């Protein structure tokens, strides 16, 4: 904590007064951060900072196998190739519907009765040329599934592919959730987004009022600092945090960097600051020493 406060003071000293204030507020709201400069792990958080892997159970349908760590054949650190420092590079798809995740407990501000939050991440990919599967989720936070208590953004199977944000409530036991292709699904769609492998793009999901029966919730999608659209309505995740994951790079091919999670929705000026200063969070949090594999 002392190192963090020293870094914060030094960084604020370098900033304009306006930026310094924004950074200070963001630092207070941060619950998880992964720079991916040196390792496939988090740098800061209130929960576990190492990744785990989940795959389909080989014989029991609907069940999963969980393992610590990740496959170095699919994921590695691309040093010096991030929007700042290194980046997570995903080069292949895991077998058996495999995916990696950070445990949500301690790293996300979920609270029954009402809560808000935000995810900020940078991506660099060409969804139309690089992806090998029908769907890809750079970030998906869920316990059960994308349309059953999940907030995420993905690339779908259109040609050219769309970028979509979804904020789906948990489905009562025995009921079927609304389909992602339903025109009434709680989603924001960006048709044929056409990202290029040469360019970095900043994506932010920001929400409030989740799991609050008395409030109308919202979830907003920002791309490159600009508000794209929002979902509004009653949204309840009903998560068991012991079973919930912050899934990253699901079927993703490309670079992913500067993953950050906050305990409240971000304002439009804060999103703009993160977009304009992609190194801000890295300067606040000294890197963890690389882990021995």
C-alpha positions in Angstrom: 0.0 0.0 0.0 2.9 2.4 0.8 4.4 1.8 -2.7 1.0 2.5 -4.2 0.6 5.8 -2.3 4.1 7.0 -3.3 3.4 6.1 -7.0 0.1 8.0 -6.8 1.7 11.1 -5.3 4.4 11.0 -8.0 2.0 10.5 -10.8 -0.4 13.2 -9.7 2.6 15.5 -9.5 3.2 15.0 -13.3 -0.5 15.5 -14.2 -2.5 18.6 -14.9 -4.9 19.5 -11.9 -7.9 18.2 -13.8 -6.2 14.9 -14.8 -4.8 14.5 -11.3 -8.3 14.7 -9.8 -9.7 12.2 -12.2 -6.8 9.8 -11.6 -7.2 10.1 -7.8 -10.9 9.2 -8.1 -10.2 6.3 -10.4 -7.6 4.9 -8.0 -10.1 4.9 -5.2 -12.6 3.0 -7.3 -10.2 0.4 -8.7 -10.8 -3.2 -7.5 -8.7 -5.1 -9.9 -6.0 -4.3 -12.4 -3.8 -6.4 -14.8 -1.2 -4.7 -16.8 0.0 -7.8 -18.6 3.5 -6.3 -18.8 5.4 -9.3 -17.4 2.9 -12.1 -16.7 -0.5 -13.5 -17.3 -1.7 -12.4 -13.8 -3.2 -9.4 -12.1 -1.1 -6.6 -10.5 -3.7 -5.4 -8.0 -7.0 -6.6 -6.5 -8.8 -7.7 -3.5 -9.0 -11.3 -4.5 -7.0 -13.9 -6.3 -4.6 -12.5 -9.0 -3.7 -15.7 -10.7 -5.7 -17.1 -13.6 -7.6 -20.4 -13.7 -8.8 -22.4 -16.6 -12.3 -23.9 -17.2 -13.3 -26.5 -19.8 -16.3 -28.7 -20.5 -16.4 -31.9 -18.5 -15.4 -34.8 -20.8 -18.4 -37.0 -19.7 -20.9 -35.0 -17.7 -22.9 -32.6 -19.9 -23.3 -29.1 -18.4 -20.5 -29.5 -15.9 -17.0 -28.1 -16.0 -13.4 -29.0 -15.1 -11.4 -26.2 -13.3 -7.6 -26.1 -13.2 -5.1 -23.6 -12.0 -2.9 -21.8 -14.5 -3.2 -21.5 -18.3 -1.9 -23.1 -21.5 1.3 -21.4 -22.7 0.4 -22.7 -26.2 -2.6 -20.4 -26.3 -1.5 -17.4 -24.1 1.7 -15.5 -23.6 3.0 -12.1 -22.8 4.0 -9.9 -25.8 6.6 -7.7 -24.1 6.7 -4.1 -25.4 3.7 -4.6 -27.7 0.9 -3.4 -25.5 -0.9 0.0 -25.6 1.5 0.5 -22.7 4.3 -1.9 -21.8 3.5 -5.6 -22.5 0.2 -7.2 -23.4 -1.6 -10.5 -23.2 -1.3 -12.2 -26.5 -3.9 -14.9 -27.4 -2.7 -17.1 -30.2 -5.0 -20.1 -30.2 -8.3 -21.4 -29.0 -8.4 -23.8 -26.0 -10.0 -27.3 -26.6 -13.2 -28.4 -25.0 -14.7 -24.9 -24.9 -11.8 -23.9 -22.6 -11.3 -20.4 -21.3 -9.3 -18.6 -18.6 -10.6 -16.4 -15.8 -9.8 -14.4 -12.7 -11.9 -15.4 -9.7 -14.5 -12.6 -9.2 -14.6 -12.8 -5.4 -12.7 -9.8 -3.9 -12.0 -8.4 -7.4 -15.5 -7.1 -8.2 -17.9 -5.0 -6.1 -21.0 -7.3 -6.5 -23.5 -6.8 -3.7 -27.0 -8.1 -3.3 -29.5 -5.3 -3.1 -27.8 -3.0 -5.6 -24.4 -2.3 -7.0 -22.5 -0.7 -9.9 -19.2 -1.1 -11.6 -17.1 -0.8 -14.8 -14.6 -2.7 -16.9 -12.0 -1.0 -19.0 -9.8 -2.9 -21.5 -7.8 -2.4 -24.6 -8.0 -4.8 -27.5 -6.1 -5.2 -30.8 -7.5 -7.7 -33.3 -9.1 -8.2 -36.6 -12.3 -10.1 -35.8 -13.1 -10.8 -39.4 -9.6 -12.4 -40.2 -8.1 -13.7 -37.0 -11.0 -15.3 -35.0 -11.4 -19.1 -35.5 -14.8 -19.7 -33.8 -18.3 -18.3 -34.4 -18.3 -16.2 -31.2 -15.5 -14.5 -29.2 -15.7 -12.7 -25.8 -12.7 -10.5 -25.0 -14.4 -10.0 -21.5 -17.3 -11.9 -20.0 -18.2 -11.8 -16.3 -20.7 -14.5 -15.3 -21.4 -17.5 -13.0 -23.6 -19.5 -15.4 -23.5 -18.2 -18.9 -23.7 -15.2 -21.3 -27.5 -15.0 -21.2 -27.9 -16.2 -17.7 -26.5 -13.6 -15.3 -23.7 -12.1 -17.5 -22.2 -8.8 -18.6 -19.9 -9.0 -21.5 -18.8 -7.8 -24.9 -18.2 -10.1 -27.9 -17.8 -10.5 -31.6 -20.6 -12.5 -33.1 -20.7 -14.8 -36.2 -21.9 -12.2 -38.7 -19.9 -11.4 -41.8 -18.5 -8.8 -41.2 -18.7 -9.4 -37.4 -20.6 -7.2 -35.0 -19.3 -6.0 -31.7 -22.0 -6.4 -29.0 -22.4 -5.7 -25.4 -24.9 -7.8 -23.3 -26.2 -7.4 -19.8 -28.4 -10.4 -19.2 -30.3 -11.1 -15.9 -30.0 -14.5 -14.2 -32.7 -16.9 -15.3 -34.9 -18.7 -12.7 -34.2 -22.4 -12.4 -36.1 -24.3 -15.1 -36.7 -21.3 -17.3 -34.9 -20.5 -20.6 -33.2 -17.2 -21.0 -33.8 -14.8 -23.9 -31.7 -15.5 -26.9 -28.9 -13.2 -28.0 -30.5 -12.9 -31.5 -33.8 -11.8 -30.0 -34.4 -8.1 -31.0 -35.6 -7.5 -27.4 -32.4 -8.9 -25.9 -30.6 -6.5 -23.5 -27.8 -5.7 -25.9 -26.0 -2.9 -27.7 -24.9 -3.8 -31.2 -22.3 -2.2 -33.4 -22.8 -3.8 -36.8 -19.8 -4.6 -38.9 -17.3 -2.9 -36.6 -14.4 -3.7 -38.8 -11.5 -3.4 -36.4 -8.0 -3.8 -37.9 -5.1 -5.9 -36.5 -2.8 -2.8 -36.6 -5.0 -0.6 -34.3 -5.6 -0.5 -30.6 -9.2 0.2 -29.4 -10.4 1.0 -25.9 -13.7 -0.7 -24.7 -15.5 0.2 -21.4 -18.6 -1.4 -19.9 -20.1 0.7 -17.2 -23.2 -0.1 -15.2 -25.3 0.7 -12.1 -28.5 -0.5 -10.4 -27.8 -4.2 -10.9 -29.5 -6.5 -8.4 -31.7 -3.6 -7.1 -35.3 -4.5 -7.3 -36.3 -0.9 -6.6 -34.2 0.7 -9.4 -34.0 0.7 -13.2 -30.5 -0.5 -14.0 -28.3 0.5 -16.9 -25.3 -0.8 -18.7 -23.4 1.5 -21.1 -20.9 0.7 -23.9 -18.0 3.0 -24.7 -15.6 2.5 -27.5 -12.5 4.8 -27.9 -13.8 7.2 -25.3 -17.3 7.7 -26.9 -20.6 6.5 -25.6 -22.1 4.0 -28.1 -25.3 2.9 -26.5 -27.0 1.6 -23.3 -29.2 -1.1 -22.0 -31.8 -0.1 -19.4 -34.3 -2.2 -17.2 -34.3 -4.6 -14.3 -31.0 -6.4 -14.3 -30.1 -8.9 -11.6 -27.1 -11.2 -11.8 -27.8 -13.2 -8.6 -24.2 -14.4 -8.5 -22.5 -16.7 -6.1 -19.1 -15.0 -6.1 -17.4 -18.3 -5.2 -18.5 -19.6 -8.6 -18.3 -16.4 -10.7 -15.4 -15.6 -13.0 -14.0 -12.6 -14.8 -13.4 -14.5 -18.1 -11.0 -13.0 -20.6 -9.9 -13.7 -24.2 -12.6 -16.3 -24.7 -11.9 -17.7 -28.2 -10.0 -14.5 -28.8 -7.0 -14.1 -31.1 -5.0 -10.9 -30.8 -3.7 -8.6 -28.0 -5.5 -7.6 -24.9 -4.1 -5.0 -22.4 -4.7 -2.8 -19.3 -7.6 -4.7 -17.9 -9.2 -2.8 -15.0 -12.4 -3.2 -12.9 -14.0 -0.5 -10.8 -16.5 -0.5 -7.9 -18.8 2.1 -9.5 -19.9 3.2 -13.0 -17.4 5.6 -14.7 -18.4 9.0 -15.8 -17.9 10.0 -19.5 -15.0 12.3 -18.6 -13.3 9.4 -16.7 -13.8 7.1 -19.7 -12.2 9.8 -21.9 -9.3 10.2 -19.5 -8.6 6.4 -19.6 -8.7 6.5 -23.3 -6.4 9.5 -23.6 -4.0 8.2 -21.0 -3.7 4.4 -21.3 -0.6 4.5 -19.1 -2.4 6.1 -16.1 -3.2 2.9 -14.2 0.2 1.3 -14.9 1.9 4.3 -13.2 -0.3 3.9 -10.1 0.5 0.2 -9.5 4.1 -1.1 -9.4 4.4 -4.4 -11.3 4.3 -7.6 -9.3 7.5 -9.7 -9.6 7.2 -12.4 -12.3 6.0 -15.7 -11.0 8.1 -18.8 -11.4 6.5 -21.3 -13.7 
